[in-house]
Amino acid sequence: MQTARRSDALNLRVGEVVEVRSKDEILATLDHRGELEALPFMPEMLQFCGRRFRVDKLAVKLCDTINWSGMYRMDHAVHLAGVRCDGQGHGGCQAGCLVYWKEAWLKRVDGDVAEAGPGPSSLVPPGRVPLDLVATTRKPADPSAPGEEVYSCQATELLRAAPEWVPPRDLRQYVLDVRSGNARLLTMLRSVSVGAFNEYQDLSRKLLPRPLRIRGGMRFPFIHGTWR
């Protein structure tokens, strides 16, 4: 197994059609942990080998949904239209997460025809999944819960694959969102405005007396749940 080279980068754009490389080509890019640049290649992704998809988004940054510590930068990765994890290699997980694809696992093709997303009959026969790839989906058991399987996937390892924290005030990220085609200008401006307003609301709850707060310091869109 070998690690990726920067020459593998395709510098893809939103809307391009790509083909997922063959199983052997992809496995040759992985290290002993079944990863490329710390991003796992999961067994659920094998069913897409040899198929063509349109690039839906450039995965240039991701949100930390583990510790909620903000946004982190990822290099040379994309999301493909209609492709989500079906959880078949992780105990039938039904989270339906977006799948991250390193550009080294894809190749440009002639033409502009992409396939539809996979249907329920797209399961990969067990014999086609390398045993060492299956092993990477498990973590050591938790001593406090003997007999309970602990899984590892892209979602659990994202902060290793994207360790560089992106400060909210880094304007380059917003320029990249628009230039890459990930977001329209007005959508990006609205998102930034809402984020800045919510940051102000958080500070107002700490620093301002209640009469001076906007809507009591609630974050937009001003939804407040109640217990029954």
Buried (B, 14 or more C-beta within 10 A) or exposed (E): EEEBEEEBBBEBEBEBBBBBBEBEEBBEBBEEBBBBBBBBBBBBBBBBBEBBBBBBBBBBBBEBEEEEEEBBBBBBBBBBBEBBBBBBBBEEBEEEBBBBBBBBBBBEEEEEEBBEBBEEEEEBEEEEBBEEBBEBBEEEEEEEEEEEEEBBBBBBBBBEBBEEEBEEEBEEBBEBBBEBBBBEEEEBEEEBEEEEEBEBBEEBEEEEEEEEBEEEBBBEEEEEEEEE
